[in-house]
Amino acid sequence: MGISIIFLLVALLAVFGTFSALKNKNILGILFGGGTMLVFGFFAIATLIHLPDSLPK
């Protein structure tokens, strides 16, 4: 559970970085920020969705 929270925080920071890169018209920042946002956001949300299935019953 802890790693999914860290992934979610990284994805949120990537959102702010991507918007900052968009304001400054920084193409490389947009690519890396957007990619980070997609990858870390996907893994965080997928982990949180499947978390109840992995808990002991």
N, C-alpha and C positions, 0 to 999 in steps of 0.2 A: 504494500500500500504506500510505503514511503517513497518508493521510486516513481510511482505514478504522480504523486504530488509534486515532486521535483521536476518531472517532465512537463507537468501542467504549468509550473512557474516559468520554466524555460520557454515554453510556447507563448505565454503571455508577454514575456520580455521580447520575444521575436516579433510579436505584433507591434509593439511600440517602436522597435528598431526598423521594421519595414515601413511604418508610417513616416518615421523620420527620414528614411532613405528616399521615400516618395517626395517629401517636401523639398529635399535637396537635389532631386533628380540624379541619384546615385544608382546606376544600373546594377553594379555588382552587389551593392548592399540590398537592393530589392530582391535579387536572385537568391542570395544566401539567407536573408531574413525570411523570405517567403518559403524557401525550402525547409528551413529549420522549423518554421511555424507549422508547416504541413506534416513533417515527419514526427516531431515531438508531440504535436497536438493529436495526431492519429493514435500514437502509442498510448498516450495518457488517457484518451477517451475510451479506447478499446480495453485497456486494463481496468478502468473504473466500471465499464459495462459488465465485464466478465468476472468482476471481483466476488459477487455473491455466490457464483458457482464454485469458486475455489475454496471457500471457507468450509471448515468441518461442520458436519451436521449432527 
